[in-house]
Amino acid sequence: MKESIKSIFNPLKIGRYIAKNRIFMAPMSRYRAIEGGINPEMTIEYYRQRATAGVIMAESTQINKGSGGINCPGIYNENQAASWKKVTEAVHKEGGLIFLQLWHSGRAAHKSILPEGCEVVAPSSIASTEKVMTYEGMQTPTLPRELTLKEIKQLRQDYAEANQFALQADFDGVEIHSAGGFLIDTFLQEETNHRTDEYGGSLENRFRFLGEILDDAVSIWGSDRVGVKLSPVSAYNDMGKGDVLTTFKYVIDQLNKYQLAFLEVNESMPFSNLSESQKATIEELQSLYQGVYIANGNYTAESGAKRIENGKATAISYGRFYIANPDLVARFKQNAPLNELNVDLFYGGDHTGYTDYPFLEETITTISK
Ligand SMILES: Cc1cc2nc3c(=O)[nH]c(=O)nc-3n(C[C@H](O)[C@H](O)[C@H](O)COP(=O)(O)O)c2cc1C
């Protein structure tokens, strides 16, 4: 192993668990679920292959039937929980840890992909211009309808039930997806939240929805099995246009009180560079967070290890590297070349580009094909 990257291999106490290394897998949608938001058998193998990660953050998963996303798995009924349970069992058998990311798309959705009776909803009726995947290709999202207070209460309830199903599926915990311009993120940021009731306006009000979801999650799991993902400076889904520093300083202050298992921060999006002020925002937010801070976005083994050594991250989550390299940990350790990533096979389809990325020779024997 290269001396310069040894810090990413150090075990880490994360909530009530010990992660065997700091090379975590970031949550990534692969849109291969079958009818009813059920995982196909190949999903068991996909996550099992990646169980050497310190922690796997499983992909964004629908908290109710109106959460959006094409062929996205769900966690709001018994059948979905049972299909996830096979995944968690496989990962645990390999000695891995796996958290589930709980998700609702909010305004980043198109009505054509929602089931009968569901609408595209958000804190305010403000459209996003970032195209979303539909059965007819990429399309501009539907103008969302503003949520009523009654619906917000129902959504809170749906998140709580999703937590219960995730517990039933034997996950080690959950990550509340509060990033990427999806539902919770649009409550947090002022540009997408023009509400005048107790869920909009002040920082306290904009945080309320996430706070309530966290209160329920923590009462179900204990705070040491709940994490949050944020993306304060991301422009994805038309976000990051307001005073994100003020907003997320407040959010981090609140999160510190929860003493969560971790905070994962998408610091930079793939294929984008940050401005100096965005970098300064991330540095300041990171310095304010008091718990396990998982840095994410464009990290390599070297840059990740450096950030950990400098005390600016506790662990790193890797996204795209884990798609193409199920044995990323072994490859980093041996300074082995990484497999080439096939971007065309990210979403949908069969096992190609999913479970067929090759392992390094010495680990391949542990995988039954
Ligand atoms: C195919 C793909 C699917 C993704 N799906 C999700 C997701 O479901 N939830 C999420 O929070 N982020 C998602 N992301 C973002 C990743 O978690 C991560 O933040 C991003 O890829 C940056 O990390 P990287 O540079 O190591 O790839 C996705 C990224 C990719 C490439």
The ligand as an SDF file (V2000), in Angstrom:
LIG
                    3D

 31 33  0  0  0  0  0  0  0  0999 V2000
  -25.2840    6.8500  -11.6270 C   0  0  0  0  0  0  0  0  0  0  0  0
  -25.3720    7.7570  -10.4490 C   0  0  0  0  0  0  0  0  0  0  0  0
  -26.4960    7.7050   -9.6350 C   0  0  0  0  0  0  0  0  0  0  0  0
  -26.5830    8.5190   -8.5070 C   0  0  0  0  0  0  0  0  0  0  0  0
  -27.6580    8.3920   -7.6780 N   0  0  0  0  0  0  0  0  0  0  0  0
  -27.6590    9.0380   -6.4750 C   0  0  0  0  0  0  0  0  0  0  0  0
  -28.6230    8.7390   -5.4910 C   0  0  0  0  0  0  0  0  0  0  0  0
  -29.4810    7.8610   -5.6550 O   0  0  0  0  0  0  0  0  0  0  0  0
  -28.5750    9.4350   -4.3320 N   0  0  0  0  0  0  0  0  0  0  0  0
  -27.6130   10.3850   -4.0900 C   0  0  0  0  0  0  0  0  0  0  0  0
  -27.6120   10.9810   -3.0200 O   0  0  0  0  0  0  0  0  0  0  0  0
  -26.6740   10.6560   -5.0000 N   0  0  0  0  0  0  0  0  0  0  0  0
  -26.6510    9.9890   -6.1640 C   0  0  0  0  0  0  0  0  0  0  0  0
  -25.6260   10.1890   -7.0400 N   0  0  0  0  0  0  0  0  0  0  0  0
  -24.5210   11.0790   -6.6540 C   0  0  0  0  0  0  0  0  0  0  0  0
  -23.4320   10.2620   -5.9380 C   0  0  0  0  0  0  0  0  0  0  0  0
  -23.8830    9.7440   -4.6970 O   0  0  0  0  0  0  0  0  0  0  0  0
  -22.2070   11.1310   -5.6570 C   0  0  0  0  0  0  0  0  0  0  0  0
  -22.6250   12.2060   -4.8530 O   0  0  0  0  0  0  0  0  0  0  0  0
  -21.5760   11.6620   -6.9330 C   0  0  0  0  0  0  0  0  0  0  0  0
  -21.4500   10.6370   -7.9100 O   0  0  0  0  0  0  0  0  0  0  0  0
  -20.1870   12.2590   -6.6680 C   0  0  0  0  0  0  0  0  0  0  0  0
  -19.2980   11.2520   -6.2050 O   0  0  0  0  0  0  0  0  0  0  0  0
  -18.1590   10.6670   -7.1770 P   0  0  0  0  0  0  0  0  0  0  0  0
  -17.4170   11.8570   -7.7350 O   0  0  0  0  0  0  0  0  0  0  0  0
  -17.2840    9.8260   -6.2760 O   0  0  0  0  0  0  0  0  0  0  0  0
  -18.8340    9.8770   -8.2490 O   0  0  0  0  0  0  0  0  0  0  0  0
  -25.5310    9.4170   -8.2030 C   0  0  0  0  0  0  0  0  0  0  0  0
  -24.4140    9.4860   -9.0430 C   0  0  0  0  0  0  0  0  0  0  0  0
  -24.3180    8.6620  -10.1430 C   0  0  0  0  0  0  0  0  0  0  0  0
  -23.0750    8.7270  -10.9870 C   0  0  0  0  0  0  0  0  0  0  0  0
  1  2  1  0
  2  3  1  0
  2 30  2  0
  3  4  2  0
  4  5  1  0
  4 28  1  0
  5  6  2  0
  6  7  1  0
  6 13  1  0
  7  8  2  0
  7  9  1  0
  9 10  1  0
 10 11  2  0
 10 12  1  0
 12 13  2  0
 13 14  1  0
 14 15  1  0
 14 28  1  0
 15 16  1  0
 16 17  1  0
 16 18  1  0
 18 19  1  0
 18 20  1  0
 20 21  1  0
 20 22  1  0
 22 23  1  0
 23 24  1  0
 24 25  2  0
 24 26  1  0
 24 27  1  0
 28 29  2  0
 29 30  1  0
 30 31  1  0
M  END
$$$$
